[in-house]
Amino acid sequence: MQVGTTKVHRLIRWAPALHSALAPRDSDLIAETAFGLFANAFQEQCTIDSLPDKIRAAIVRAATRRIMLLRGSGRDLTGVISTAHLLESEALAIRLLEWTRAQQHPPEIQPRLQGLGLVDACHPDIIAGPELIEVKMGSSPFRLDDIRQVLIYAALIWRGTDRALETVTLTNPRLGIEWKCPLRELVQEISGQSMSEFFEAFERMGQGS
């Protein structure tokens, strides 16, 4: 069901919001675990609840290590993921898996993009045909930083691959919403430039010239 549009982009609700009874301080750990569950189930073409316990444990360990690295606070997160945390991660993963499988083009999960100058190599969440998809699992609406992130990914795709990217999408399985915009119109709205002008300027900036 469509909940908002403009000439350039549209916001669509695809599921009711999923409310959490857990403290928000470890929402990043829940989200990282959820994406790991989703990625493994998608790769194995199975359901979330059919993932073996050994795989689930490995996903939790990997998510814990990554969030500890990203936070850089020194707080040891080993053992933080409780049964309640894992159940919430599973619910988010199930939603994302169902949404992804309903997409028009076959998705690639976290393909590697070559870096450019000061911009390191990175892995966008999903590329599905001509669509770049970034997943957010917070309880807040999409932010300007999220759009900046997908534009950086789009620039790396334009510079380093032969993909014909047409659309950028933000999706949030917690809120059950997606934001979708044609890339050409987004670049024009933000910069007043064509895609080639915008991405060539990005390339020059990334190379420090």
N, CA and C of each residue as an Amber inpcrd file, in Angstrom:
protein
   627
   0.8480000  -1.1920000   0.0000000   0.0000000   0.0000000   0.0000000
   0.8830000   1.2420000   0.0000000   0.6320000   2.1330000  -0.8820000
   1.4320000   3.3420000  -1.0110000   1.0010000   4.3460000   0.0490000
   2.0020000   4.9160000   0.7720000   1.6700000   5.8630000   1.8200000
   2.1940000   7.2640000   1.5410000   2.9520000   7.4320000   0.4800000
   3.4350000   8.7670000   0.1810000   4.1690000   8.8110000  -1.1360000
   3.9870000   9.8890000  -1.8990000   4.6940000  10.0210000  -3.1620000
   5.0640000  11.4740000  -3.4020000   6.0710000  11.6630000  -4.2220000
   6.3290000  12.9510000  -4.8440000   6.5920000  12.6370000  -6.3010000
   6.8830000  13.6730000  -7.0560000   7.1920000  13.4630000  -8.4640000
   8.4100000  12.5680000  -8.6320000   9.3600000  12.6390000  -7.6630000
  10.6260000  11.9550000  -7.8210000  10.6510000  10.6050000  -7.1130000
  10.1760000  10.5350000  -5.8870000  10.3350000   9.3060000  -5.1110000
   9.0210000   8.9250000  -4.4490000   9.0010000   7.7070000  -3.9210000
   7.7880000   7.2270000  -3.2820000   8.1190000   6.4070000  -2.0500000
   7.2400000   6.4980000  -1.0660000   7.3510000   5.7420000   0.1690000
   6.1890000   4.7680000   0.2340000   6.4930000   3.4970000   0.4270000
   5.4820000   2.4440000   0.3910000   5.5310000   1.6560000   1.6910000
   4.3820000   1.3930000   2.2630000   4.3110000   0.4850000   3.4030000
   3.9880000  -0.9050000   2.8900000   4.8480000  -1.8840000   3.2610000
   4.6320000  -3.2400000   2.7930000   4.3230000  -4.2230000   3.9170000
   4.3870000  -3.7420000   5.1780000   4.0290000  -4.5940000   6.3110000
   3.7760000  -3.7000000   7.5210000   3.0050000  -4.1680000   8.4930000
   2.8380000  -3.3970000   9.7320000   4.1690000  -3.2700000  10.4630000
   4.3080000  -2.2070000  11.2400000   5.5410000  -2.0230000  12.0100000
   5.6820000  -3.1300000  13.0490000   6.9230000  -3.5410000  13.2860000
   7.2280000  -4.5640000  14.2820000   7.7790000  -3.8640000  15.5170000
   7.0150000  -3.8960000  16.6060000   7.4200000  -3.1880000  17.8180000
   8.2800000  -4.0910000  18.7000000   9.2150000  -3.4820000  19.4050000
  10.1550000  -4.2310000  20.2280000   9.9430000  -3.9180000  21.6950000
  10.0570000  -4.9440000  22.5300000  10.0010000  -4.7650000  23.9790000
  11.3980000  -4.7200000  24.5870000  12.4250000  -4.8190000  23.7430000
  13.8020000  -4.8350000  24.2170000  14.3780000  -3.4210000  24.2770000
  15.3710000  -3.2590000  25.1510000  16.0580000  -1.9650000  25.2400000
  16.7580000  -1.6590000  23.9270000  16.7500000  -0.3970000  23.5000000
  17.2910000  -0.0560000  22.1760000  18.8070000  -0.0790000  22.0820000
  19.5190000  -0.2510000  23.1960000  20.9730000  -0.0800000  23.1420000
  21.6600000  -1.1440000  22.2880000  21.0230000  -2.3030000  22.1410000
  21.6320000  -3.3600000  21.3410000  20.8630000  -3.6270000  20.0460000
  20.1530000  -2.6010000  19.5620000  19.4030000  -2.7620000  18.3180000
  20.3240000  -3.0180000  17.1290000  21.5550000  -2.4520000  17.1800000
  22.5010000  -2.7040000  16.0870000  22.9420000  -4.1660000  16.0670000
  23.0960000  -4.7600000  17.2240000  23.4710000  -6.1620000  17.3170000
  22.3440000  -7.0660000  16.8240000  21.1130000  -6.7050000  17.1620000
  19.9540000  -7.4500000  16.6680000  19.8740000  -7.3620000  15.1490000
  20.0780000  -6.1520000  14.6060000  20.0030000  -5.9600000  13.1540000
  21.0940000  -6.7280000  12.4270000  22.3210000  -6.6990000  12.9600000
  23.4280000  -7.4190000  12.3270000  23.1660000  -8.9250000  12.3310000
  22.6380000  -9.4260000  13.4360000  22.2890000 -10.8500000  13.5130000
  21.1820000 -11.1760000  12.5290000  20.1840000 -10.3050000  12.4480000
  19.0680000 -10.5250000  11.5290000  19.5510000 -10.5990000  10.0870000
  20.4590000  -9.7090000   9.7070000  20.9350000  -9.7340000   8.3230000
  21.7380000 -10.9990000   8.0580000  22.5060000 -11.4430000   9.0420000
  23.2460000 -12.6880000   8.8680000  22.3290000 -13.8850000   8.6840000
  21.2610000 -13.9420000   9.4660000  20.2770000 -15.0150000   9.3060000
  19.6400000 -14.9600000   7.9210000  19.2470000 -13.7600000   7.5240000
  18.6480000 -13.5650000   6.1980000  19.5920000 -14.0130000   5.0840000
  20.8450000 -13.5530000   5.1340000  21.7960000 -13.8520000   4.0580000
  22.0490000 -15.3500000   3.9470000  22.1890000 -16.0290000   5.0740000
  22.4270000 -17.4660000   5.0460000  21.2170000 -18.2200000   4.5240000
  20.0210000 -17.8390000   4.9670000  18.8120000 -18.5170000   4.4970000
  18.5900000 -18.2680000   3.0130000  18.8930000 -17.0650000   2.5480000
  18.7400000 -16.7680000   1.1320000  19.7150000 -17.5970000   0.3070000
  20.9520000 -17.6600000   0.7580000  21.9740000 -18.4120000   0.0270000
  21.6210000 -19.9010000  -0.0290000  21.1160000 -20.4420000   1.0670000
  20.7930000 -21.8660000   1.1220000  19.3920000 -22.1720000   0.5990000
  18.6460000 -21.1170000   0.2490000  17.2720000 -21.2830000  -0.2400000
  16.4280000 -22.0880000   0.7420000  16.5030000 -21.6580000   2.0110000
  15.7460000 -22.3330000   3.0580000  15.0250000 -21.2830000   3.9020000
  14.2450000 -21.7250000   4.8560000  13.5790000 -20.8110000   5.7700000
  14.5180000 -20.4530000   6.9160000  14.1920000 -19.3710000   7.6070000
  15.0140000 -18.9370000   8.7340000  15.0270000 -20.0040000   9.8280000
  13.8710000 -20.5770000  10.1340000  13.8030000 -21.5290000  11.2440000
  14.4240000 -22.8800000  10.9240000  14.7800000 -23.1080000   9.6570000
  15.4280000 -24.3730000   9.3170000  16.9560000 -24.2810000   9.3090000
  17.4950000 -23.0970000   9.6020000  18.9530000 -22.9700000   9.6910000
  19.4660000 -23.7970000  10.8680000  20.5060000 -24.5770000  10.6690000
  21.0440000 -25.4120000  11.7600000  21.5550000 -24.5630000  12.9270000
  21.4960000 -25.1200000  14.1240000  21.9540000 -24.4150000  15.3210000
  23.4180000 -23.9920000  15.1930000  24.2370000 -24.8250000  14.5550000
  25.6500000 -24.5040000  14.3780000  25.8170000 -23.2390000  13.5430000
  25.0070000 -23.1050000  12.4970000  25.0590000 -21.9100000  11.6440000
  24.5570000 -20.6950000  12.4100000  23.4880000 -20.8480000  13.1650000
  22.9520000 -19.7360000  13.9620000  24.0070000 -19.2120000  14.9390000
  24.6890000 -20.1430000  15.6020000  25.7150000 -19.7390000  16.5640000
  26.8390000 -18.9860000  15.8750000  27.2410000 -19.4450000  14.6920000
  28.2980000 -18.7620000  13.9450000  27.8490000 -17.3640000  13.5250000
  26.5890000 -17.2130000  13.1470000  26.0540000 -15.9090000  12.7620000
  26.0800000 -14.9520000  13.9460000  25.6740000 -15.4320000  15.1100000
  25.6830000 -14.5860000  16.3130000  27.1140000 -14.1670000  16.6590000
  28.0600000 -15.0870000  16.5620000  29.4610000 -14.7410000  16.8640000
  29.9870000 -13.6960000  15.8930000  29.6910000 -13.8750000  14.5970000
  30.1660000 -12.9210000  13.5960000  29.5350000 -11.5470000  13.8030000
  28.2400000 -11.5180000  14.1090000  27.5510000 -10.2460000  14.3560000
  28.1230000  -9.5540000  15.5840000  28.4120000 -10.3250000  16.6130000
  28.9710000  -9.7590000  17.8430000  30.3370000  -9.1370000  17.5830000
  31.1890000  -9.8490000  16.8480000  32.5180000  -9.3140000  16.5310000
  32.4160000  -8.0270000  15.7210000  31.5290000  -8.0210000  14.7340000
  31.4250000  -6.8460000  13.8680000  30.9160000  -5.6240000  14.6330000
  29.9040000  -5.8080000  15.4710000  29.3610000  -4.6680000  16.2050000
  30.3510000  -4.1660000  17.2440000  31.0920000  -5.0670000  17.8680000
  32.1420000  -4.6190000  18.7920000  33.1700000  -3.7630000  18.0540000
  33.5270000  -4.1770000  16.8370000  34.4810000  -3.4150000  16.0360000
  33.9100000  -2.0550000  15.6470000  32.6540000  -2.0330000  15.2090000
  32.0370000  -0.7860000  14.7710000  31.8500000   0.1880000  15.9340000
  31.4530000  -0.3230000  17.0850000  31.2520000   0.5670000  18.2380000
  32.5730000   1.1040000  18.7510000  33.5750000   0.2400000  18.8340000
  34.8810000   0.6650000  19.3140000  34.8890000   1.1470000  20.7440000
  33.9240000   0.7040000  21.5370000  33.8050000   1.1760000  22.9110000
  34.5800000   0.3160000  23.9030000  34.9990000  -0.8570000  23.4700000
  35.6680000  -1.7680000  24.3840000  34.7150000  -2.6410000  25.1710000
  33.4240000  -2.3960000  25.0380000  32.4480000  -3.2190000  25.7530000
  32.3970000  -4.6150000  25.1310000  32.5320000  -5.6310000  25.9540000
  32.4810000  -7.0150000  25.4860000  31.0180000  -7.4180000  25.3100000
  30.6310000  -7.7300000  24.0800000  29.2390000  -8.0760000  23.7870000
  29.0020000  -9.5830000  23.7610000  30.0260000 -10.3520000  24.0800000
  29.8710000 -11.8050000  24.0800000  28.7610000 -12.2120000  25.0510000
  27.7990000 -12.9680000  24.5580000  26.7070000 -13.4360000  25.3970000
  25.5490000 -12.4660000  25.5460000  25.6420000 -11.2830000  24.9200000
  24.5570000 -10.3000000  25.0340000  23.2940000 -10.7980000  24.3380000
  23.4650000 -11.4710000  23.1870000  22.3040000 -11.9680000  22.4480000
  21.5960000 -13.0530000  23.2690000  20.4180000 -12.7100000  23.7730000
  19.6010000 -13.6360000  24.5480000  18.5850000 -14.3030000  23.6300000
  17.7750000 -15.1700000  24.1920000  16.7120000 -15.7950000  23.4090000
  15.7650000 -14.7410000  22.8460000  15.4510000 -13.7310000  23.6500000
  14.5600000 -12.6660000  23.1900000  15.1820000 -11.8790000  22.0400000
  16.4750000 -11.5750000  22.1580000  17.1630000 -10.8790000  21.0710000
  17.1320000 -11.7110000  19.7920000  17.3970000 -13.0070000  19.9380000
  17.4470000 -13.8730000  18.7710000  16.0750000 -14.0100000  18.1170000
  15.0330000 -14.0760000  18.9130000  13.6830000 -14.1620000  18.3560000
  13.3420000 -12.9150000  17.5430000  13.7550000 -11.7510000  18.0460000
  13.5040000 -10.5140000  17.3050000  14.3200000 -10.4830000  16.0160000
  15.5730000 -10.9370000  16.0840000  16.4020000 -11.0130000  14.8870000
  15.7750000 -11.9370000  13.8520000  15.2350000 -13.0640000  14.3150000
  14.5880000 -14.0090000  13.4030000  13.3590000 -13.3840000  12.7420000
  12.5770000 -12.6430000  13.5240000  11.3780000 -12.0070000  12.9620000
  11.7600000 -11.0030000  11.8730000  12.8030000 -10.2220000  12.1180000
  13.2630000  -9.2580000  11.1110000  13.7970000  -9.9700000   9.8760000
  14.5450000 -11.0430000  10.1060000  15.1090000 -11.7980000   8.9810000
  14.0230000 -12.4240000   8.1240000  12.9870000 -12.9470000   8.7560000
  11.8690000 -13.5410000   8.0140000  11.2030000 -12.4950000   7.1320000
  10.9790000 -11.3130000   7.6800000  10.3560000 -10.2350000   6.9010000
  11.2320000  -9.8510000   5.7050000  12.5240000  -9.6930000   5.9570000
  13.4230000  -9.2810000   4.8810000  13.5350000 -10.3680000   3.8180000
  13.5530000 -11.6110000   4.2270000  13.6440000 -12.7110000   3.2770000
  12.4100000 -12.7480000   2.3860000  11.2300000 -12.5920000   2.9650000
   9.9930000 -12.5980000   2.1780000   9.9620000 -11.4170000   1.2220000
  10.3690000 -10.2530000   1.6940000  10.3700000  -9.0500000   0.8400000
  11.3520000  -9.2240000  -0.3160000  12.5390000  -9.7430000  -0.0200000
  13.5590000  -9.9030000  -1.0540000  13.1340000 -10.9100000  -2.1140000
  12.5410000 -12.0000000  -1.6890000  12.1130000 -13.0190000  -2.6420000
  10.9750000 -12.5480000  -3.5400000  10.3110000 -11.4770000  -3.1440000
   9.2250000 -10.9350000  -3.9560000   9.7020000  -9.9160000  -4.9840000
  11.0140000  -9.6070000  -4.9980000  11.5260000  -8.6070000  -5.9360000
  11.5310000  -9.1370000  -7.3600000  11.4760000  -8.2250000  -8.3000000
  11.3550000  -8.5880000  -9.7120000  12.6030000  -9.2620000 -10.2570000
  13.7840000  -8.8120000  -9.8000000  15.0490000  -9.3290000 -10.3300000
  15.7520000 -10.1770000  -9.2820000  16.5300000 -11.1790000  -9.7060000
  17.2670000 -12.0120000  -8.7540000  18.2560000 -11.1690000  -7.9430000
  18.1800000 -11.2100000  -6.6270000  19.0590000 -10.3780000  -5.7990000
  20.4500000 -10.9830000  -5.6260000  21.4450000 -10.1100000  -5.5290000
  22.7870000 -10.4760000  -5.1020000  22.9820000  -9.8800000  -3.7140000
  23.4150000 -10.7080000  -2.7770000  23.5580000 -10.2550000  -1.4000000
  24.9990000  -9.8160000  -1.1480000  25.1630000  -8.5800000  -0.7720000
  26.4500000  -7.9780000  -0.4230000  27.5530000  -8.2300000  -1.4610000
  27.3080000  -7.8800000  -2.7200000  28.4020000  -7.9630000  -3.7040000
  29.4920000  -6.9530000  -3.3620000  30.7230000  -7.2860000  -3.7040000
  31.8380000  -6.3990000  -3.3940000  31.9770000  -5.3310000  -4.4650000
  32.1430000  -4.0760000  -4.0230000  32.4160000  -2.9620000  -4.9210000
  33.8380000  -2.4800000  -4.6800000  34.5860000  -2.3030000  -5.7370000
  35.9610000  -1.8210000  -5.6350000  35.9740000  -0.3930000  -5.1220000
  36.9260000  -0.0800000  -4.2530000  37.0420000   1.2670000  -3.7140000
  37.5840000   2.2530000  -4.7340000  37.5930000   3.5040000  -4.3220000
  38.0730000   4.5720000  -5.1950000  38.7810000   5.6160000  -4.3480000
  40.1050000   5.6830000  -4.4520000  40.8490000   6.6910000  -3.7130000
  40.6210000   6.5760000  -2.2140000  40.0220000   7.6220000  -1.6450000
  39.7820000   7.6540000  -0.2120000  38.6140000   6.7750000   0.2110000
  37.8250000   6.3050000  -0.7410000  36.6620000   5.4690000  -0.4370000
  37.0800000   4.0030000  -0.5230000  36.9560000   3.2930000   0.5810000
  37.3580000   1.8910000   0.6260000  36.3850000   1.0120000  -0.1490000
  36.8520000  -0.1850000  -0.5010000  35.9580000  -1.1950000  -1.0570000
  34.8350000  -1.4710000  -0.0490000  33.6620000  -1.7990000  -0.5490000
  32.5210000  -1.9690000   0.3430000  31.5430000  -2.9900000  -0.2430000
  30.5360000  -3.3070000   0.5600000  29.5530000  -4.3200000   0.1770000
  28.1450000  -3.7640000   0.4140000  27.4890000  -3.2160000  -0.5990000
  26.0880000  -2.8230000  -0.4210000  25.2560000  -4.0370000  -0.0580000
  24.1520000  -3.8110000   0.5950000  23.3610000  -4.9410000   1.0960000
  22.8490000  -5.8340000  -0.0320000  22.1860000  -5.2250000  -1.0290000
  21.5620000  -6.0160000  -2.0900000  21.6290000  -5.2390000  -3.4010000
  21.9440000  -5.9340000  -4.4850000  21.7330000  -5.4020000  -5.8230000
  20.8360000  -6.3850000  -6.5460000  19.7200000  -5.8930000  -7.0500000
  18.7540000  -6.7290000  -7.7650000  18.5630000  -6.1540000  -9.1590000
  19.2630000  -6.7260000 -10.1520000  19.1740000  -6.1950000 -11.5030000
  19.6130000  -4.7410000 -11.5270000  18.7490000  -3.8240000 -11.9830000
  19.1240000  -2.4170000 -12.0590000  18.8450000  -1.6410000 -10.7720000
  18.5740000  -2.3550000  -9.6690000  18.1660000  -1.6980000  -8.4230000
  19.1930000  -1.9420000  -7.3180000  19.6060000  -0.8530000  -6.6750000
  20.4810000  -0.9030000  -5.5130000  19.6200000  -0.7880000  -4.2650000
  19.7480000  -1.7550000  -3.3530000  18.8790000  -1.8180000  -2.1810000
  19.7230000  -1.7960000  -0.9180000  19.4190000  -0.8850000  -0.0230000
  20.0860000  -0.8300000   1.2670000  19.0500000  -1.0880000   2.3620000
  19.4380000  -1.9230000   3.3250000  18.5160000  -2.3560000   4.3780000
  18.8080000  -1.5940000   5.6570000  17.7720000  -1.0500000   6.2590000
  17.8560000  -0.4100000   7.5670000  16.8610000  -1.0990000   8.5000000
  17.2370000  -1.2740000   9.7610000  16.3590000  -1.9930000  10.6790000
  16.0920000  -1.2190000  11.9570000  16.3650000   0.0890000  11.9500000
  16.1070000   0.9050000  13.1270000  14.6430000   1.2720000  13.2600000
  14.3140000   1.9120000  14.3590000  12.9290000   2.3190000  14.6130000
  12.6440000   3.7390000  14.1380000  13.6620000   4.3880000  13.5300000
  13.5070000   5.7530000  13.0350000  13.3250000   5.7480000  11.5220000
  12.6800000   6.7690000  10.9690000  12.5390000   6.8710000   9.5040000
  13.9020000   7.0020000   8.8370000  13.9090000   6.8410000   7.5220000
  15.1420000   6.9930000   6.7590000  15.6870000   8.4110000   6.9140000
  17.0170000   8.5130000   6.8770000  17.6920000   9.7840000   7.0900000
  18.4840000  10.2010000   5.8580000  18.9280000  11.4540000   5.8620000
  19.7370000  11.9580000   4.7570000  21.0250000  11.1530000   4.6270000
  21.6100000  10.7250000   5.7570000  22.8290000   9.9130000   5.7030000
  22.5980000   8.6050000   4.9550000  21.3930000   8.0540000   5.0380000
  21.0880000   6.8230000   4.3080000  21.1360000   7.0670000   2.7970000
  20.6310000   8.2290000   2.3800000  20.6490000   8.5670000   0.9570000
  22.0840000   8.8140000   0.4970000  22.8770000   9.4810000   1.3330000
  24.2920000   9.6730000   0.9980000  24.9820000   8.3290000   0.8120000
  24.6620000   7.3780000   1.6750000  25.2900000   6.0630000   1.5970000
  24.9850000   5.3790000   0.2690000  23.7150000   5.3840000  -0.1400000
  23.3950000   4.7060000  -1.3940000  23.9720000   5.4580000  -2.5900000
  24.1350000   6.7660000  -2.4850000  24.7540000   7.5100000  -3.5820000
  26.2420000   7.1690000  -3.7130000  26.9170000   6.9500000  -2.5940000
  28.3160000   6.5150000  -2.6610000  28.4040000   5.1500000  -3.3310000
  27.5290000   4.2280000  -2.9350000  27.5110000   2.9180000  -3.5770000
  27.2130000   3.0510000  -5.0730000  26.2580000   3.9140000  -5.4020000
  25.9010000   4.1070000  -6.8070000  27.0870000   4.6440000  -7.6020000
  27.8500000   5.5450000  -6.9800000  29.0190000   6.1010000  -7.6580000
  30.0710000   5.0230000  -7.9020000  30.2790000   4.1410000  -6.9400000
  31.2480000   3.0590000  -7.1160000  30.7810000   2.0660000  -8.1780000
  29.4790000   1.8490000  -8.2330000  28.9370000   0.9800000  -9.2830000
  29.1370000   1.6260000 -10.6560000  28.8450000   2.9080000 -10.7600000
  28.9910000   3.6320000 -12.0320000  30.4410000   3.6240000 -12.4910000
  31.3750000   3.7870000 -11.5330000  32.7910000   3.9200000 -11.8900000
  33.4480000   2.5680000 -12.1360000  33.0640000   1.5310000 -11.3690000
  33.8460000   0.3180000 -11.3740000  33.1860000  -0.9300000 -11.9340000
  31.9580000  -0.8170000 -12.4440000  31.2680000  -1.9940000 -12.9660000
  30.5550000  -1.6310000 -14.2670000  29.9960000  -2.6500000 -14.9070000
  29.1990000  -2.3960000 -16.1100000  27.7090000  -2.5460000 -15.8260000
  27.3330000  -2.4440000 -14.5550000  25.9210000  -2.5380000 -14.1880000
  25.1620000  -1.2990000 -14.6640000  23.9640000  -1.4980000 -15.1630000
  23.1180000  -0.3780000 -15.5900000  22.1440000  -0.0610000 -14.4570000
  22.6180000   0.7020000 -13.4920000  21.8130000   1.0030000 -12.3070000
  20.7600000   2.0620000 -12.6320000  19.5240000   1.7900000 -12.2240000
  18.4250000   2.7040000 -12.5290000  17.7160000   3.2360000 -11.2910000
  17.6880000   2.4480000 -10.2250000  16.8620000   2.7850000  -9.0680000
  17.6250000   2.5340000  -7.7820000  17.4060000   3.4040000  -6.7850000
  17.9140000   3.1430000  -5.4340000  16.7270000   2.9830000  -4.4950000
  16.8710000   2.0420000  -3.5670000  15.7910000   1.7200000  -2.6470000
  16.3440000   1.5530000  -1.2420000  15.6450000   2.1370000  -0.2770000
  15.8840000   1.8650000   1.1330000  14.6990000   1.0650000   1.6500000
  14.9630000  -0.0250000   2.3630000  13.8640000  -0.8010000   2.9250000
  14.1290000  -1.0620000   4.3970000  13.0580000  -1.0890000   5.1870000
  13.1710000  -1.2950000   6.6260000  12.1620000  -2.3510000   7.0640000
  12.6260000  -3.5890000   7.3250000  11.6920000  -4.6360000   7.7220000
  11.0950000  -4.4300000   9.1120000  11.7180000  -3.6240000   9.9540000
  11.1270000  -3.3290000  11.2600000   9.9110000  -2.4250000  11.1110000
  10.0580000  -1.3790000  10.2960000   8.9480000  -0.4470000  10.0780000
   8.0210000  -0.9140000   8.9660000   8.4660000  -1.8730000   8.1580000
   7.6460000  -2.3610000   7.0540000   7.4630000  -1.3400000   5.9490000
   8.4980000  -0.5530000   5.6740000   8.3940000   0.4820000   4.6440000
   9.5820000   0.3940000   3.6950000   9.3930000   0.9370000   2.5010000
  10.4950000   1.0990000   1.5540000  10.3960000   2.4720000   0.9100000
  11.5560000   3.0380000   0.6110000  11.6590000   4.3150000  -0.1020000
  12.3910000   4.0330000  -1.3960000  11.7900000   4.4400000  -2.5040000
  12.3110000   4.0920000  -3.8200000  12.3870000   5.3500000  -4.6810000
  13.4920000   5.4600000  -5.4370000  13.6530000   6.6360000  -6.2860000
  14.4790000   6.2910000  -7.5120000  14.0730000   6.7310000  -8.7060000
  14.9420000   6.5890000  -9.8840000  16.2480000   7.3440000  -9.6470000
  17.3710000   6.6970000  -9.9320000  18.6720000   7.2880000  -9.6340000
  18.8820000   8.5970000 -10.3780000  18.4950000   8.6370000 -11.6390000
  18.7060000   9.8430000 -12.4350000  17.9980000  11.0440000 -11.8060000
  16.7540000  10.8420000 -11.3860000  15.9830000  11.9340000 -10.7890000
  16.5330000  12.3330000  -9.4240000  17.0170000  11.3460000  -8.6550000
  17.5940000  11.6540000  -7.3460000  18.8400000  12.5150000  -7.4880000
  19.7200000  12.1400000  -8.4000000  20.9380000  12.9260000  -8.6380000
  20.5980000  14.3350000  -9.0990000  19.6260000  14.4530000  -9.9840000
  19.2140000  15.7610000 -10.4830000  18.6500000  16.6150000  -9.3570000
  17.8400000  16.0060000  -8.4940000  17.2150000  16.7600000  -7.4000000
  18.2510000  17.2310000  -6.3870000  19.2340000  16.3920000  -6.0990000
  20.2240000  16.7250000  -5.0790000  21.2770000  17.6970000  -5.5940000
  21.7380000  17.4800000  -6.8430000  22.8970000  18.2290000  -7.3260000
  22.6210000  19.1670000  -8.4850000  21.5050000  18.9680000  -9.1830000
  21.2460000  19.7480000 -10.3810000  22.0970000  19.3120000 -11.5570000
  22.7660000  18.1600000 -11.4420000  23.6520000  17.6670000 -12.4860000
  23.1020000  16.3910000 -13.1160000  23.6550000  16.0580000 -14.2750000
  23.3590000  14.7610000 -14.8720000  24.1200000  13.6840000 -14.0920000
  23.7750000  12.4140000 -14.3100000  24.4730000  11.3400000 -13.6170000
  25.9520000  11.3230000 -13.9730000  26.2820000  11.4930000 -15.2490000
  27.6930000  11.4530000 -15.6400000  28.4670000  12.5930000 -14.9850000
  27.8950000  13.7920000 -14.9540000  28.5680000  14.9280000 -14.3220000
  28.7710000  14.6800000 -12.8270000  27.7190000  14.1800000 -12.1830000
  27.7580000  13.9550000 -10.7340000  28.7900000  12.8960000 -10.3670000
  28.7730000  11.7630000 -11.0750000  29.6680000  10.6710000 -10.7280000
  31.1090000  10.9420000 -11.1680000  31.2920000  11.7100000 -12.2250000
  32.6480000  12.1160000 -12.5940000  33.2360000  13.0500000 -11.5430000
  32.3820000  13.9250000 -10.9850000  32.8540000  14.8060000  -9.9080000
  33.1910000  13.9830000  -8.6720000  32.4000000  12.9600000  -8.3770000
  32.6940000  12.0640000  -7.2580000  34.0380000  11.3710000  -7.4680000
  34.2850000  10.9220000  -8.6930000  35.5420000  10.2230000  -8.9930000
  36.7300000  11.1570000  -8.7850000  36.6070000  12.3850000  -9.2390000
  37.7030000  13.3460000  -9.0600000  37.9320000  13.6150000  -7.5760000
  36.8470000  13.7440000  -6.8220000  36.9730000  14.0010000  -5.3820000
  37.6060000  12.7990000  -4.6840000  37.1940000  11.5840000  -5.0840000
  37.7540000  10.3780000  -4.4640000  39.2260000  10.2260000  -4.7310000
  39.6740000  10.7200000  -5.8700000  41.0930000  10.6310000  -6.2250000
  41.9030000  11.8150000  -5.6820000  41.1790000  12.7270000  -5.0170000
  41.8610000  13.8740000  -4.4200000  42.2610000  14.9350000  -5.4090000
  41.5950000  14.9620000  -6.5870000  41.9490000  15.9560000  -7.5970000
  40.8800000  17.0210000  -7.7150000
